[in-house]
Amino acid sequence: MFNYLPPSLSSLSIDLPRREELSAHFVNPDDFDGVASSIHIPAPTLDRLTSFKIRCDWNGPQIATLLQHCGKLEHLTVEYFLSEDLGEVQEWTEAPNCLEEHDLPPRIRLPQLRTLSVHAIPAQTASTVLHFLDVPALANLVVSIYEDPSDDEYEEHPAYHFLESLGFCSPLADEAALLQSLTIGEAWESMSFLLTSGQQPQRRPLRRVPYPSFPPILGPL
């Protein structure tokens, strides 16, 4: 199907079948292998995209495999839409050299990406789920975390670990993107921060946050 997308396409949104729906087609539901299952979209099609949205709860490298070809992206939305039965929650990203094991580059650079929205980030793997992204031009970031209500083991909010994995908690200016806005949320709440002064974006190292409280997460304004 994806082989016949028009060459003029610059925006794409795909909603992959949920893992539990695919598992229902197997005699043994555990036979569905999210790691081995692949999505075939021609690399030239991905390379033309400036906007991409993907919903996927498979425990495999599908998102990374597609993003390696998306060098012109300006807007990216990733949704994991996890259920209460979390099961495997992007655990493949915790393995050492996880990308190399799937013939992927160790870092995936998106040099033109300006807006990144990531929803239902699994709390258990927040520090690794997209740790391979290199987004030097990022200006707007939206983050929401999906937590297991029965799990209270986190001393710090998982959102901090996700931001840290992308390099936004470094006190070194060269290691942080020029963020202009940041939204952190969960299913029931969110907080937004405007990080600009006049016309110039300001670099703001993020402070470590004791869980479950949010503020203060930003350095002095």
C-alpha positions in Angstrom: 0.0 0.0 0.0 2.7 2.5 1.0 4.5 1.9 -2.3 1.8 3.8 -4.1 1.8 7.0 -2.1 2.0 10.2 -4.3 5.4 11.8 -4.6 3.9 15.1 -3.6 3.1 13.8 -0.1 4.7 16.0 2.7 2.5 15.0 5.7 1.6 11.4 6.8 -0.3 10.0 9.8 -0.5 6.3 10.4 -2.4 4.5 13.2 -1.1 0.9 13.5 -3.3 -1.9 14.8 -3.0 -2.3 18.5 -0.9 -5.2 19.7 -3.9 -6.9 21.5 -5.9 -6.8 18.2 -3.1 -8.4 16.3 -2.5 -11.0 19.0 -6.1 -12.1 18.7 -5.4 -13.5 15.2 -2.9 -16.1 16.7 -3.8 -19.3 18.5 -1.4 -18.2 21.2 -1.6 -14.4 21.6 2.0 -14.4 22.7 3.0 -15.5 19.2 2.8 -11.9 17.9 6.3 -10.7 17.8 6.4 -6.9 17.9 10.1 -6.8 17.6 10.3 -8.8 14.4 7.2 -7.2 12.7 8.1 -4.4 10.3 6.4 -1.6 8.4 7.5 -1.0 4.8 7.3 2.6 3.7 9.7 3.5 0.9 12.7 5.6 2.1 12.2 8.3 -0.6 8.6 8.8 0.7 9.8 9.3 4.2 12.6 11.6 3.1 10.0 14.0 1.6 7.9 14.3 4.8 7.9 17.5 6.8 5.1 16.3 9.2 4.7 12.7 10.5 2.4 11.2 13.1 2.5 7.6 14.2 0.5 5.6 16.8 2.1 2.3 17.8 2.2 0.1 20.9 4.3 -2.7 19.4 7.4 -3.5 21.5 9.8 -3.2 18.6 12.0 -0.8 16.5 9.3 0.2 14.0 9.3 3.9 14.9 13.1 4.1 14.9 13.3 2.2 11.6 11.0 4.8 9.9 12.5 7.9 11.5 16.0 7.1 10.2 14.8 8.1 6.8 12.9 11.3 7.9 15.7 13.9 7.7 13.4 16.7 6.5 10.9 16.4 9.4 9.7 19.6 11.0 6.8 18.2 13.1 6.7 14.8 14.7 4.0 13.2 16.9 4.5 9.8 18.5 1.7 8.1 20.4 2.1 4.8 22.2 -1.6 4.6 23.4 -0.9 2.0 26.1 -3.6 0.2 28.0 -3.8 -0.6 31.7 -2.3 -4.0 30.9 1.1 -2.5 30.0 2.9 -5.7 29.3 6.1 -5.0 27.3 6.5 -1.2 27.1 9.3 -0.5 24.6 11.6 -2.6 26.6 13.7 -3.3 23.5 15.2 0.2 24.0 16.8 -0.8 27.3 19.2 -3.3 25.7 22.8 -2.1 25.2 23.3 -1.2 21.5 19.6 -1.7 20.9 19.6 0.1 17.6 22.7 -1.6 16.2 21.1 -5.0 17.0 18.4 -4.0 14.4 20.9 -2.6 11.8 20.0 1.0 12.8 22.4 3.9 13.4 23.2 4.5 17.1 21.8 8.0 16.7 19.0 9.2 14.5 19.4 12.9 13.6 16.4 15.0 12.7 18.2 18.4 12.0 15.1 20.4 11.0 12.7 19.1 13.6 11.0 22.1 15.4 8.0 20.4 17.1 8.0 17.1 18.9 4.9 15.7 20.7 5.2 12.3 22.5 2.1 10.9 24.2 1.6 8.0 26.6 5.3 7.6 27.2 5.7 4.4 29.2 7.0 5.4 32.6 9.1 2.3 33.0 11.2 3.1 29.9 10.9 6.9 29.8 14.7 7.2 29.9 15.3 5.1 26.8 12.2 5.1 24.7 13.5 7.8 22.3 17.0 8.3 23.7 18.4 7.8 20.2 17.0 11.0 18.8 19.2 14.0 18.0 17.1 17.1 17.6 19.3 20.2 17.6 16.7 22.6 16.2 13.8 21.6 18.5 11.7 24.6 19.7 8.5 23.1 21.0 8.2 19.9 23.1 5.0 18.2 24.4 5.5 15.2 26.7 2.8 13.1 28.4 3.6 10.1 30.6 1.5 6.9 31.0 2.0 5.4 34.5 0.7 2.2 36.0 -1.4 3.5 38.9 -0.2 0.6 41.1 3.4 1.4 40.6 4.9 4.1 43.0 8.5 3.2 42.7 9.6 6.3 40.9 11.5 8.8 43.1 11.5 11.3 40.3 8.9 12.0 37.7 9.5 9.9 34.6 9.1 13.1 32.4 12.4 14.3 33.8 14.2 11.1 32.7 12.7 11.4 29.2 13.9 15.0 28.9 17.3 14.1 30.2 17.6 11.3 27.6 17.1 14.0 24.9 19.8 16.2 26.4 17.5 18.9 27.7 18.7 18.7 31.3 22.3 19.4 30.6 23.8 22.6 32.1 26.0 22.8 29.1 24.5 25.2 26.5 26.0 23.3 23.6 24.1 20.1 24.7 20.7 21.7 25.0 18.2 22.7 22.2 16.8 26.2 22.0 13.5 25.3 23.5 10.8 28.0 23.3 7.9 26.0 24.8 7.5 22.9 26.9 4.3 21.1 27.9 4.5 18.2 30.5 1.3 16.3 31.2 -0.4 13.1 32.1 -3.8 11.8 31.2 -5.5 14.1 33.6 -3.3 17.2 33.8 -0.6 19.2 31.9 1.6 22.2 32.5 3.0 24.5 29.8 6.0 26.8 30.0 6.9 29.6 27.6 10.7 29.7 27.5 11.2 32.9 25.4 12.3 36.4 26.3 11.6 38.9 23.6 12.5 37.4 20.3 15.4 35.3 21.4 15.0 31.7 22.7 16.6 31.2 26.1 18.5 28.1 27.2 17.1 26.8 30.5 18.7 23.8 32.2 15.9 21.7 33.8 16.1 21.0 37.5 15.8 17.5 38.9 12.3 17.0 40.2 11.3 14.9 43.3 8.4 12.6 42.2 5.4 13.0 42.2 5.6 16.8 42.4 6.2 18.9 39.3 7.4 22.4 40.1 9.9 23.8 40.1 11.3 22.1 37.0 12.9 25.1 35.3 15.9 27.2 36.2 15.6 30.8 37.3 13.9 33.0 34.7 
